[in-house]
Amino acid sequence: MGAPDTLHPGRWWHVIEAETTTPRIQCDLCPRDCKLHEGQRGACFVRMNVGGSMQLTTWGRSSGFCIDPIEKKPLNHFHPGSSVLSFGTAGCNLACKFCQNWDISKSRDMDRLMDSATPQAIAEAAVRHGAKSVAYTYNDPVIFAEYAIDTAAACRARGILNVAVTAGYIHAGPAREFFSAMDAANVDLKGFTDDFYFRQCGAHLQPVLDTLAWIHHESDCWLEITTLLIPGLNDSDEELKALTAWVARELGSDVPLHFTAFHPDWKLDNIPATPAATLKRARRIALDQGLHYVYTGNVHDTEGGTTFCPACHKALVVRDWYEIGSYTISNDGHCSSCGFAIAGRFGHFDKAFGAHRIPVRLGAA
């Protein structure tokens, strides 16, 4: 495929072979460290060597926009009940065999990018639709970091918050710039062995752990974690104990952890869907490790979707899928029963957005 019509200068790269007609460059965004000849794209497919410089081919282009409940990201401790304007582009820097959004993240067809919008247009759309935040999601925003950072700045100027839904596979330098632009992040911790990451995702575990630790300890970005449990691959008691013990030890008991159900898709369509019992077992293991906020997702489990006070165990936010049935956290984030401070980002709660999603067309801008 030749160069697309619209290119945007990329960041985080350097020349590795200058004594050639067209310099060869290396991408410094993520641990893949792709080395690119002229016209060659990285593993993510959207970062490209054009004339000896890095160019992003998806800046200002999206696979679509929707208004979603924030709980769908999933974020349960970041302004619960609010709405979020969600969008993504195409491509991904991982190669997960179990990808649940493979039609977008594995796309090599730029014609999928139907919508176009400047950062300012996205911020204005969020304001117009009453969204509390904008989410960079559907595919991994790390690979379109320039576009996400520019949009986040435009959103902040309009009082709109920013949310990243990501696998966290990014080098430390770019991570500092990217997550400094975000107000919240849900990071996929896909498993807890390097063998799983290598065989199932074409990646490695340690860079993700480094990203998680940096976000939680060094940034102001609110962090929640999601692990998709796949029968027979990453759902053993041993691995779940190791994962949850690491979260408790390295991040602390207040980081919310979501266990979600796998459904057969992409290259793992021969593995059955995750039983609800597996998610409940994982949640119990995490709670036994001392984690305060542990959730289940993609299954009907009201208890697993509810936020409980760690001190008095009162049900504070009762959820049924993405619907909030009751909400009793104070505006400043305390338990209405005992006054315990609930970890998260809270504010005035009036009425939940609900479980529906609303497609939005921004059009050319």
FIKEKOL-825846 format. One record per residue: residue number from 1; residue in one letter; z, x, y of N, C-alpha, C in turn. Coordinates in pm, whole numbers, plus 50000, padded with zeros to 5 digits. Example, Ala and Ser with C-alpha at 12.3 -4.5 7.8 and 13.67 -1.06 7.14 Angstrom:
! residues 2
  resi  resn   n.c3   n.c1   n.c2  ca.c3  ca.c1  ca.c2   c.c3   c.c1   c.c2
     1     A  50780  51319  49431  50780  51230  49550  50780  51320  49670
     2     S  50708  51285  49775  50714  51367  49894  50787  51290  50003
! end
This chain:
! residues 365
  resi  resn   n.c3   n.c1   n.c2  ca.c3  ca.c1  ca.c2   c.c3   c.c1   c.c2
     1     M  50000  50086  49880  50000  50000  50000  50000  50089  50124
     2     G  49920  50057  50220  49915  50133  50343  50028  50099  50435
     3     A  50026  50159  50553  50131  50133  50651  50121  49990  50702
     4     P  50235  49923  50719  50232  49786  50771  50197  49785  50918
     5     D  50169  49666  50970  50128  49654  51109  50241  49690  51205
     6     T  50367  49660  51166  50480  49682  51255  50573  49786  51196
     7     L  50601  49891  51271  50693  49996  51228  50801  50013  51333
     8     H  50917  50058  51289  51029  50084  51380  51089  50219  51342
     9     P  51114  50306  51440  51169  50438  51406  51298  50427  51327
    10     G  51302  50500  51216  51422  50504  51133  51514  50617  51176
    11     R  51639  50607  51134  51738  50710  51163  51780  50772  51030
    12     W  51864  50874  51038  51925  50935  50920  51820  50994  50825
    13     W  51748  51094  50874  51651  51165  50792  51631  51304  50851
    14     H  51572  51394  50774  51540  51526  50826  51417  51581  50754
    15     V  51352  51677  50817  51233  51740  50760  51277  51843  50658
    16     I  51212  51842  50541  51245  51942  50439  51129  52037  50412
    17     E  51007  51999  50449  50891  52088  50436  50807  52073  50562
    18     A  50827  52165  50655  50758  52155  50783  50625  52229  50783
    19     E  50610  52327  50695  50490  52410  50696  50378  52346  50615
    20     T  50352  52220  50641  50243  52147  50576  50170  52065  50682
    21     T  50053  52013  50646  49977  51933  50742  50061  51817  50795
    22     T  50127  51747  50704  50220  51641  50742  50354  51671  50678
    23     P  50460  51683  50758  50590  51723  50703  50641  51628  50595
    24     R  50705  51686  50495  50778  51608  50396  50920  51588  50449
    25     I  50974  51468  50430  51105  51438  50486  51200  51388  50377
    26     Q  51330  51395  50409  51432  51341  50320  51510  51233  50392
    27     C  51530  51120  50325  51611  51013  50381  51758  51045  50358
    28     D  51839  51036  50463  51982  51067  50455  52068  50942  50464
    29     L  52009  50826  50442  52085  50701  50455  52178  50678  50336
    30     C  52127  50694  50214  52208  50662  50096  52203  50776  49996
    31     P  52289  50772  49895  52297  50884  49799  52172  50908  49716
    32     R  52071  50826  49728  51947  50854  49656  51873  50974  49714
    33     D  51892  51000  49845  51831  51117  49909  51682  51128  49879
    34     C  51609  51019  49899  51466  51016  49867  51389  51118  49949
    35     K  51304  51195  49881  51218  51294  49945  51076  51239  49946
    36     L  51020  51227  50067  50899  51149  50085  50784  51231  50143
    37     H  50670  51224  50077  50546  51276  50132  50487  51173  50228
    38     E  50386  51212  50302  50318  51121  50393  50274  50994  50320
    39     G  50308  50877  50379  50270  50749  50322  50357  50702  50208
    40     Q  50452  50782  50166  50537  50744  50053  50660  50667  50100
    41     R  50700  50566  50021  50817  50486  50050  50934  50530  49963
    42     G  51055  50506  50013  51174  50536  49936  51194  50435  49825
    43     A  51297  50459  49743  51327  50368  49632  51354  50227  49683
    44     C  51403  50214  49806  51430  50082  49864  51303  50010  49903
    45     F  51192  50083  49914  51058  50034  49945  51035  50009  50094
    46     V  51140  50005  50176  51121  49966  50315  51132  50082  50413
    47     R  51164  50201  50365  51173  50320  50450  51061  50413  50408
    48     M  50984  50461  50506  50853  50520  50477  50826  50641  50565
    49     N  50762  50744  50508  50718  50860  50583  50582  50828  50647
    50     V  50582  50819  50778  50459  50793  50852  50442  50904  50956
    51     G  50345  50989  50935  50320  51098  51030  50433  51198  51039
    52     G  50508  51214  50931  50616  51312  50929  50746  51263  50988
    53     S  50760  51132  51006  50886  51076  51054  50922  50952  50975
    54     M  51050  50920  50973  51096  50802  50900  51067  50676  50981
    55     Q  51010  50577  50915  50982  50449  50979  51038  50337  50892
    56     L  51102  50240  50955  51151  50120  50888  51043  50013  50898
    57     T  51005  49955  50783  50892  49862  50781  50934  49716  50789
    58     T  51065  49688  50796  51109  49548  50797  51189  49511  50921
    59     W  51188  49596  51023  51263  49564  51145  51201  49438  51208
    60     G  51286  49339  51236  51239  49217  51299  51173  49118  51206
    61     R  51180  49142  51074  51115  49053  50979  51215  49008  50874
    62     S  51212  48881  50836  51313  48827  50746  51251  48740  50638
    63     S  51322  48732  50526  51282  48642  50418  51331  48499  50443
    64     G  51403  48478  50553  51447  48344  50587  51587  48341  50645
    65     F  51617  48234  50719  51747  48215  50783  51807  48083  50736
    66     C  51939  48084  50713  52012  47962  50676  52150  47963  50740
    67     I  52200  47845  50769  52340  47830  50807  52419  47800  50679
    68     D  52518  47883  50651  52599  47872  50530  52747  47860  50565
    69     P  52828  47813  50469  52974  47829  50485  53012  47975  50463
    70     I  53107  48026  50538  53147  48166  50526  53198  48196  50386
    71     E  53255  48094  50319  53307  48114  50183  53198  48152  50083
    72     K  53072  48128  50119  52963  48159  50027  52929  48307  50023
    73     K  52983  48387  50114  52943  48527  50123  52991  48616  50009
    74     P  53102  48605  49938  53215  48519  49970  53319  48592  50055
    75     L  53366  48522  50159  53477  48569  50242  53577  48454  50255
    76     N  53695  48470  50201  53796  48364  50205  53904  48387  50309
    77     H  53907  48508  50367  54012  48540  50465  53953  48577  50600
    78     F  53830  48539  50625  53762  48569  50751  53718  48437  50812
    79     H  53802  48382  50899  53776  48254  50966  53731  48147  50866
    80     P  53820  48113  50772  53786  48012  50670  53734  47882  50732
    81     G  53636  47825  50665  53580  47698  50710  53472  47710  50815
    82     S  53447  47832  50865  53347  47848  50970  53207  47859  50911
    83     S  53106  47846  50996  52968  47858  50952  52913  47994  50991
    84     V  52814  48040  50916  52755  48171  50938  52604  48160  50926
    85     L  52532  48223  51018  52386  48231  51012  52350  48350  50924
    86     S  52289  48323  50809  52260  48427  50710  52112  48461  50708
    87     F  52083  48590  50690  51944  48629  50669  51936  48764  50599
    88     G  51821  48793  50542  51794  48921  50480  51650  48959  50501
    89     T  51610  49071  50442  51471  49115  50454  51412  49124  50313
    90     A  51373  49243  50269  51322  49261  50133  51361  49401  50087
    91     G  51360  49421  49956  51391  49551  49901  51538  49574  49877
    92     C  51570  49686  49808  51708  49724  49779  51710  49870  49737
    93     N  51823  49938  49760  51833  50077  49718  51904  50094  49584
    94     L  51940  49982  49518  51987  49988  49381  51882  49924  49289
    95     A  51903  49939  49159  51808  49886  49062  51882  49805  48957
    96     C  51965  49711  49003  52051  49635  48912  51968  49547  48819
    97     K  51990  49563  48690  51917  49484  48591  51958  49338  48594
    98     F  52074  49311  48654  52130  49175  48654  52120  49109  48790
    99     C  52035  49160  48877  52027  49111  49014  52009  48959  49018
   100     Q  52094  48892  49096  52090  48747  49107  51998  48700  49221
   101     N  51953  48796  49304  51857  48766  49412  51732  48852  49396
   102     W  51689  48871  49272  51583  48967  49244  51451  48934  49314
   103     D  51424  48806  49339  51297  48770  49401  51287  48824  49543
   104     I  51403  48851  49606  51405  48910  49740  51428  49060  49733
   105     S  51534  49099  49661  51573  49240  49662  51474  49329  49588
   106     K  51403  49274  49489  51306  49353  49415  51163  49334  49466
   107     S  51150  49260  49575  51018  49227  49624  50944  49351  49674
   108     R  50817  49358  49640  50727  49460  49695  50616  49392  49776
   109     D  50641  49266  49811  50542  49185  49881  50592  49155  50022
   110     M  50537  49223  50120  50583  49203  50256  50549  49063  50307
   111     D  50458  48992  50237  50427  48857  50280  50545  48762  50259
   112     R  50647  48807  50184  50767  48725  50168  50844  48716  50300
   113     L  50818  48811  50389  50892  48813  50515  50828  48715  50611
   114     M  50863  48588  50592  50795  48479  50661  50840  48463  50806
   115     D  50969  48489  50830  51026  48467  50963  51032  48600  51038
   116     S  51018  48593  51167  51036  48711  51250  51125  48674  51368
   117     A  51207  48769  51409  51298  48742  51520  51356  48872  51573
   118     T  51366  48881  51704  51435  48993  51766  51586  48975  51747
   119     P  51662  49083  51764  51808  49068  51761  51860  48965  51860
   120     Q  51802  48960  51977  51846  48864  52079  51818  48719  52034
   121     A  51703  48698  51969  51671  48564  51921  51767  48519  51811
   122     I  51808  48612  51726  51903  48578  51620  52038  48542  51681
   123     A  52083  48621  51778  52210  48590  51844  52204  48454  51912
   124     E  52093  48425  51979  52079  48296  52047  52076  48181  51946
   125     A  52013  48203  51830  52010  48098  51727  52150  48071  51672
   126     A  52230  48176  51656  52367  48158  51609  52447  48075  51708
   127     V  52431  48104  51835  52500  48027  51938  52453  47882  51937
   128     R  52322  47863  51928  52263  47729  51933  52310  47641  51816
   129     H  52329  47704  51700  52368  47628  51582  52520  47627  51561
   130     G  52594  47684  51653  52739  47681  51644  52798  47769  51536
   131     A  52724  47873  51495  52774  47964  51392  52877  48061  51450
   132     K  52983  48083  51378  53087  48177  51420  53040  48321  51405
   133     S  52952  48343  51306  52910  48480  51274  52767  48481  51223
   134     V  52713  48602  51213  52583  48627  51151  52607  48718  51031
   135     A  52547  48682  50916  52562  48761  50794  52431  48830  50759
   136     Y  52442  48957  50728  52329  49038  50682  52342  49042  50531
   137     T  52255  48970  50460  52280  48938  50320  52148  48910  50248
   138     Y  52156  48850  50129  52042  48820  50040  51987  48946  49974
   139     N  51948  49047  50055  51928  49180  49999  52024  49272  50075
   140     D  52033  49399  50036  52137  49484  50093  52103  49528  50235
   141     P  52188  49495  50333  52159  49532  50472  52164  49681  50500
   142     V  52220  49758  50409  52220  49904  50427  52078  49954  50449
   143     I  51981  49898  50375  51845  49951  50383  51773  49909  50511
   144     F  51823  49804  50580  51768  49772  50711  51875  49790  50818
   145     A  51951  49899  50804  52067  49923  50891  52032  49925  51039
   146     E  51917  49982  51076  51879  49986  51217  51867  49845  51275
   147     Y  51801  49759  51201  51782  49619  51243  51917  49547  51249
   148     A  52002  49570  51148  52133  49505  51143  52221  49552  51259
   149     I  52222  49681  51286  52306  49734  51395  52258  49681  51530
   150     D  52126  49679  51551  52072  49626  51677  52108  49478  51693
   151     T  52098  49403  51583  52130  49260  51588  52278  49238  51611
   152     A  52361  49320  51547  52506  49308  51564  52546  49329  51710
   153     A  52481  49424  51776  52512  49448  51918  52475  49326  52002
   154     A  52358  49267  51973  52316  49148  52048  52411  49031  52021
   155     C  52459  49020  51898  52552  48912  51863  52686  48931  51934
   156     R  52737  49051  51933  52866  49075  51999  52858  49044  52148
   157     A  52743  49070  52206  52726  49040  52348  52733  48889  52376
   158     R  52707  48809  52273  52712  48663  52287  52839  48603  52223
   159     G  52932  48689  52181  53057  48642  52123  53046  48602  51977
   160     I  52940  48647  51909  52918  48616  51768  52964  48734  51683
   161     L  53036  48705  51574  53085  48808  51484  52977  48848  51383
   162     N  53000  48960  51313  52899  49015  51223  52958  49043  51086
   163     V  52881  49006  50983  52927  49017  50844  52821  49089  50760
   164     A  52864  49188  50684  52774  49258  50592  52810  49220  50448
   165     V  52709  49184  50370  52726  49162  50227  52644  49271  50158
   166     T  52712  49366  50096  52648  49491  50058  52706  49550  49932
   167     A  52630  49638  49869  52679  49714  49754  52751  49840  49798
   168     G  52746  49871  49927  52819  49985  49979  52765  50120  49936
   169     Y  52638  50125  49896  52579  50251  49849  52514  50321  49968
   170     I  52593  50400  50039  52552  50457  50166  52629  50586  50191
   171     H  52565  50683  50254  52632  50809  50289  52736  50785  50398
   172     A  52831  50878  50408  52945  50862  50498  52904  50851  50645
   173     G  52812  50935  50690  52772  50932  50831  52712  50799  50872
   174     P  52606  50754  50805  52551  50622  50835  52653  50510  50817
   175     A  52742  50524  50718  52842  50420  50695  52931  50400  50817
   176     R  52967  50508  50882  53052  50497  51001  52982  50415  51108
   177     E  52855  50440  51130  52782  50365  51232  52758  50220  51190
   178     F  52724  50201  51064  52692  50067  51016  52815  49976  51018
   179     F  52924  50019  50957  53041  49932  50946  53119  49922  51077
   180     S  53097  50015  51169  53157  50001  51302  53094  49884  51377
   181     A  52972  49848  51338  52903  49735  51401  52940  49602  51336
   182     M  53013  49607  51223  53046  49486  51148  53191  49445  51172
   183     D  53215  49316  51170  53351  49262  51182  53413  49231  51046
   184     A  53329  49211  50945  53376  49186  50810  53269  49231  50712
   185     A  53314  49265  50591  53220  49304  50486  53271  49256  50352
   186     N  53180  49207  50270  53209  49188  50129  53127  49289  50053
   187     V  53196  49377  49980  53129  49485  49908  53131  49455  49759
   188     D  53015  49464  49697  53005  49446  49552  53052  49573  49483
   189     L  53163  49562  49410  53207  49668  49321  53160  49624  49183
   190     K  53046  49675  49142  52971  49616  49031  53031  49642  48894
   191     G  53116  49739  48885  53183  49775  48761  53278  49888  48793
   192     F  53342  49944  48690  53435  50051  48721  53418  50173  48630
   193     T  53296  50193  48583  53263  50317  48513  53132  50370  48570
   194     D  53119  50501  48574  52994  50559  48621  52881  50528  48523
   195     D  52915  50514  48396  52814  50481  48295  52751  50346  48326
   196     F  52834  50247  48363  52780  50115  48399  52688  50126  48519
   197     Y  52733  50195  48623  52651  50209  48743  52518  50277  48711
   198     F  52524  50382  48629  52402  50457  48600  52306  50376  48514
   199     R  52358  50315  48407  52271  50244  48314  52222  50109  48366
   200     Q  52308  50039  48440  52274  49903  48482  52225  49894  48626
   201     C  52257  49994  48710  52222  49986  48853  52138  50105  48901
   202     G  52123  50207  48818  52052  50326  48861  52122  50398  48975
   203     A  52255  50399  48971  52333  50456  49081  52460  50520  49024
   204     H  52556  50550  49112  52682  50611  49070  52799  50539  49136
   205     L  52914  50545  49073  53032  50471  49118  53100  50534  49239
   206     Q  53117  50666  49241  53203  50729  49341  53161  50700  49485
   207     P  53032  50701  49520  52996  50669  49658  53043  50531  49702
   208     V  53046  50435  49610  53093  50300  49644  53244  50302  49669
   209     L  53318  50373  49585  53463  50385  49606  53492  50453  49739
   210     D  53413  50553  49773  53432  50622  49903  53408  50526  50018
   211     T  53303  50442  50006  53273  50344  50110  53387  50244  50126
   212     L  53437  50193  50015  53548  50097  50019  53670  50157  50089
   213     A  53704  50279  50052  53822  50343  50112  53802  50365  50261
   214     W  53679  50404  50301  53656  50429  50444  53664  50299  50523
   215     I  53601  50194  50475  53606  50066  50547  53750  50022  50568
   216     H  53829  50026  50461  53965  49973  50469  54058  50059  50553
   217     H  54046  50190  50540  54143  50279  50605  54098  50332  50740
   218     E  53967  50336  50764  53918  50404  50884  53847  50313  50983
   219     S  53822  50188  50946  53747  50100  51037  53829  49976  51069
   220     D  53779  49898  51164  53840  49770  51199  53772  49654  51126
   221     C  53682  49686  51035  53605  49585  50962  53692  49524  50852
   222     W  53702  49391  50851  53777  49323  50746  53702  49335  50614
   223     L  53774  49367  50505  53711  49395  50376  53755  49298  50268
   224     E  53656  49246  50194  53680  49176  50068  53585  49234  49964
   225     I  53621  49223  49838  53546  49286  49728  53504  49179  49628
   226     T  53383  49194  49575  53335  49104  49469  53291  49185  49347
   227     T  53332  49141  49229  53283  49198  49104  53224  49087  49018
   228     L  53095  49099  48989  53025  49006  48901  53054  49049  48757
   229     L  53119  48962  48680  53157  48997  48544  53047  48958  48446
   230     I  52998  49058  48370  52889  49038  48276  52942  49055  48134
   231     P  52933  48953  48052  52990  48961  47917  52945  49085  47840
   232     G  53044  49160  47792  53017  49276  47709  52981  49403  47784
   233     L  52965  49395  47917  52923  49513  47992  53032  49566  48086
   234     N  53103  49477  48155  53205  49526  48250  53328  49436  48254
   235     D  53351  49358  48146  53457  49259  48149  53571  49285  48050
   236     S  53582  49408  47999  53690  49438  47905  53824  49445  47978
   237     D  53932  49419  47908  54065  49432  47968  54087  49571  48023
   238     E  54042  49671  47949  54063  49810  47991  53997  49838  48126
   239     E  53871  49795  48139  53801  49821  48264  53858  49739  48379
   240     L  53895  49615  48351  53952  49531  48456  54087  49584  48503
   241     K  54166  49636  48412  54294  49696  48451  54272  49820  48536
   242     A  54173  49901  48500  54145  50021  48577  54095  49987  48717
   243     L  54005  49888  48724  53949  49847  48854  54059  49792  48945
   244     T  54137  49699  48893  54238  49635  48978  54351  49731  49013
   245     A  54383  49824  48923  54485  49924  48954  54437  50015  49066
   246     W  54307  50049  49066  54252  50133  49172  54259  50060  49306
   247     V  54221  49932  49308  54227  49856  49433  54369  49851  49486
   248     A  54465  49823  49398  54606  49815  49441  54656  49949  49493
   249     R  54619  50056  49424  54669  50189  49459  54600  50247  49583
   250     E  54469  50236  49590  54393  50303  49694  54369  50216  49818
   251     L  54367  50086  49802  54340  49997  49914  54460  49910  49950
   252     G  54544  49880  49854  54661  49798  49880  54647  49657  49826
   253     S  54757  49585  49825  54762  49454  49761  54699  49342  49842
   254     D  54666  49367  49970  54618  49259  50056  54467  49246  50064
   255     V  54391  49335  49999  54245  49324  50001  54204  49216  49901
   256     P  54141  49107  49946  54100  49001  49853  53994  49050  49754
   257     L  54009  49007  49629  53917  49045  49523  53861  48918  49459
   258     H  53728  48910  49450  53660  48795  49394  53595  48834  49261
   259     F  53623  48761  49156  53553  48776  49029  53456  48659  49017
   260     T  53328  48689  49001  53228  48583  48997  53152  48585  48864
   261     A  53096  48469  48830  53030  48451  48701  52883  48493  48707
   262     F  52842  48568  48608  52703  48607  48587  52626  48491  48523
   263     H  52499  48476  48563  52411  48388  48488  52287  48469  48449
   264     P  52227  48442  48334  52115  48523  48287  52001  48527  48388
   265     D  51959  48647  48423  51855  48660  48525  51793  48798  48517
   266     W  51678  48812  48583  51606  48937  48597  51589  49004  48461
   267     K  51645  49123  48440  51623  49196  48315  51737  49178  48215
   268     L  51835  49096  48248  51944  49067  48156  51947  48918  48122
   269     D  51830  48864  48094  51824  48722  48062  51861  48693  47917
   270     N  51895  48798  47841  51936  48780  47702  52088  48777  47686
   271     I  52161  48789  47796  52307  48787  47793  52356  48650  47840
   272     P  52450  48590  47770  52496  48456  47809  52573  48458  47940
   273     A  52582  48342  48002  52659  48327  48126  52807  48358  48101
   274     T  52875  48401  48205  53015  48435  48195  53100  48310  48174
   275     P  53182  48305  48070  53271  48190  48052  53377  48185  48161
   276     A  53418  48065  48197  53523  48050  48297  53651  48120  48252
   277     A  53675  48122  48122  53796  48186  48070  53799  48335  48102
   278     T  53683  48399  48108  53677  48542  48142  53723  48565  48285
   279     L  53680  48479  48376  53719  48492  48516  53869  48469  48533
   280     K  53922  48371  48462  54065  48344  48471  54146  48460  48413
   281     R  54096  48520  48305  54163  48638  48247  54162  48753  48347
   282     A  54048  48777  48411  54039  48884  48509  54133  48860  48627
   283     R  54139  48735  48671  54228  48702  48782  54374  48728  48745
   284     R  54413  48692  48623  54550  48715  48580  54581  48865  48573
   285     I  54487  48945  48525  54507  49090  48520  54528  49145  48660
   286     A  54446  49100  48756  54457  49149  48893  54590  49109  48956
   287     L  54632  48985  48934  54760  48941  48987  54875  49021  48926
   288     D  54865  49051  48796  54968  49130  48730  54974  49273  48783
   289     Q  54862  49321  48839  54859  49454  48900  54918  49452  49041
   290     G  54954  49335  49092  55017  49325  49222  54927  49283  49335
   291     L  54799  49250  49305  54710  49204  49412  54752  49063  49454
   292     H  54749  49038  49585  54798  48911  49640  54694  48800  49642
   293     Y  54568  48838  49659  54464  48737  49681  54348  48763  49585
   294     V  54342  48687  49479  54241  48706  49376  54172  48572  49350
   295     Y  54038  48573  49351  53961  48450  49345  53858  48454  49232
   296     T  53819  48336  49188  53708  48323  49094  53593  48250  49164
   297     G  53471  48279  49122  53355  48219  49187  53243  48188  49091
   298     N  53155  48100  49132  53041  48052  49053  53085  47965  48936
   299     V  53210  47920  48935  53260  47826  48836  53348  47725  48908
   300     H  53370  47612  48842  53461  47511  48899  53604  47550  48862
   301     D  53681  47597  48958  53818  47643  48934  53895  47634  49065
   302     T  53957  47519  49089  54027  47498  49216  54139  47599  49236
   303     E  54214  47628  49132  54322  47726  49145  54267  47863  49182
   304     G  54156  47901  49117  54096  48031  49144  54028  48039  49279
   305     G  54006  47927  49345  53946  47928  49478  54046  47910  49590
   306     T  54173  47888  49555  54275  47856  49654  54350  47981  49702
   307     T  54379  47985  49830  54461  48092  49887  54607  48050  49881
   308     F  54687  48131  49812  54830  48105  49799  54909  48206  49883
   309     C  55023  48162  49935  55113  48253  50005  55176  48348  49904
   310     P  55168  48478  49923  55229  48572  49829  55381  48564  49826
   311     A  55443  48510  49932  55589  48505  49939  55646  48378  49876
   312     C  55600  48261  49922  55656  48135  49873  55564  48061  49776
   313     H  55442  48114  49758  55344  48062  49662  55289  47924  49699
   314     K  55307  47882  49823  55248  47757  49869  55095  47769  49874
   315     A  55027  47663  49834  54881  47658  49845  54844  47636  49991
   316     L  54784  47737  50054  54757  47732  50198  54615  47685  50230
   317     V  54518  47731  50153  54380  47686  50170  54330  47644  50031
   318     V  54317  47514  50011  54274  47462  49882  54123  47444  49887
   319     R  54053  47512  49794  53907  47508  49792  53857  47451  49660
   320     D  53753  47370  49669  53679  47321  49553  53535  47364  49575
   321     W  53491  47466  49502  53366  47534  49533  53375  47583  49679
   322     Y  53284  47539  49766  53288  47585  49905  53350  47481  49999
   323     E  53404  47375  49943  53469  47272  50024  53617  47304  50041
   324     I  53670  47290  50163  53812  47308  50189  53878  47172  50191
   325     G  53973  47154  50098  54043  47026  50089  54162  47018  50181
   326     S  54234  47129  50196  54346  47133  50289  54361  47274  50343
   327     Y  54415  47284  50464  54427  47414  50533  54558  47414  50611
   328     T  54650  47505  50574  54781  47507  50639  54824  47647  50681
   329     I  54726  47731  50720  54757  47861  50779  54761  47843  50930
   330     S  54861  47899  50996  54871  47886  51140  54758  47963  51209
   331     N  54734  47931  51335  54625  47996  51408  54641  48147  51415
   332     D  54767  48196  51412  54788  48340  51417  54803  48401  51277
   333     G  54767  48323  51173  54758  48379  51039  54885  48385  50959
   334     H  54974  48288  50975  55100  48287  50901  55110  48163  50812
   335     C  55187  48179  50704  55214  48066  50615  55291  47960  50692
   336     S  55244  47836  50683  55308  47727  50756  55443  47690  50695
   337     S  55470  47737  50576  55593  47702  50507  55704  47805  50530
   338     C  55672  47935  50506  55776  48037  50515  55752  48138  50626
   339     G  55635  48134  50690  55608  48225  50802  55554  48360  50761
   340     F  55525  48382  50633  55472  48509  50586  55334  48534  50647
   341     A  55308  48659  50688  55179  48694  50747  55072  48705  50638
   342     I  54969  48623  50649  54859  48623  50552  54752  48721  50599
   343     A  54713  48813  50511  54613  48913  50548  54479  48845  50577
   344     G  54414  48889  50683  54282  48834  50714  54259  48821  50862
   345     R  54153  48750  50896  54117  48721  51035  54112  48569  51050
   346     F  54205  48517  51127  54218  48372  51139  54212  48332  51287
   347     G  54203  48204  51310  54200  48150  51446  54219  48001  51438
   348     H  54178  47933  51544  54194  47788  51547  54108  47723  51439
   349     F  54169  47639  51358  54097  47565  51254  54099  47417  51288
   350     D  53982  47360  51301  53972  47218  51333  53915  47142  51214
   351     K  53790  47172  51181  53723  47105  51072  53632  47205  51002
   352     A  53635  47204  50868  53552  47296  50791  53404  47258  50801
   353     F  53319  47358  50799  53175  47336  50804  53128  47258  50682
   354     G  53186  47285  50566  53145  47216  50443  53061  47305  50354
   355     A  53018  47250  50242  52949  47329  50140  52798  47333  50159
   356     H  52741  47251  50246  52596  47243  50259  52539  47366  50328
   357     R  52413  47392  50306  52342  47498  50378  52222  47438  50449
   358     I  52191  47492  50563  52087  47436  50649  51982  47544  50677
   359     P  51860  47531  50624  51754  47626  50657  51722  47622  50806
   360     V  51694  47740  50862  51665  47752  51005  51537  47833  51021
   361     R  51446  47786  51103  51328  47863  51137  51338  47914  51279
   362     L  51332  48046  51292  51339  48105  51425  51200  48123  51483
   363     G  51104  48152  51396  50968  48171  51444  50952  48303  51515
   364     A  50834  48328  51566  50807  48451  51638  50890  48456  51764
   365     A  50936  48578  51798  51019  48595  51916  50981  48719  51991
! end
